[in-house]
Amino acid sequence: MVRYPKEHKQETRQRIITTAGRRLKRDGIDGSGVATLMKDAGLTNGTFYAYFTSKDDLVAMAVADQMRAQHENIVAQAAPGRAGLEQIIRWYFSTDQRDTIDDGCPNAALLDEIARSTDPTRQAYTDGALVLIDGFAARLAPHDPPSARLRALGLLGMMAGTLQLSRALTDRQLADQLLEQGIRNALALIDAEQHN
């Protein structure tokens, strides 16, 4: 029997979590079985329980990982202040972001299922959403981020709902127009909030 170093097990676990996150966003939580999730990671179904106690355990880890990645790759990389919020908004409402579900936002892809998931999955989502919201709030009110937290939550909700609706529409022109309107609405929201 081959013994792998501890790092190998951690790397394999992370590979499963990352590939599961992409599959869950594409096919949904209920539409993604353990066998498919393990196949995506290049592993056999039988090795699943060496890494996770249940599918729910993996889903919670994948949701947390997707939220962390969205913060690290998008929100944390954006410029400070209004310019950073505009960067985030324009990225979020891009056709590329809308059309690449498995590489896109976990909010728009999974919210309806997360709401019906286990408490650990909902908590993983909540923790990740709060980090995003705090990143928005710090740009809305740099000198008093707590005062902007609810407004940032509203911005996140508006963004996720608009992207979900754009993804659902079969009329491509209308879907594109909705994204453009989403940019205008989000910018108007952050500009209005800065004057309060």
Buried (B, 14 or more C-beta within 10 A) or exposed (E): EEEEEEEEEEEBBBBBBBBBBBBBBBBEBEEBEBEBBBBBBEBEEEEBEEBBEEBBBBBBBBBBBBBBBBBEEBBEEBEEBBEBBBBBBBBBBBEEBBEEBEEBBBBBBBBEBBEEBBEBBBBBBEEBBBBBBBBBBBBBBEEEBEEBBEBBBBBBBBBBBBBBBBBEBEEEEEBBEBBEEBBEBBBEBBEEBEEE
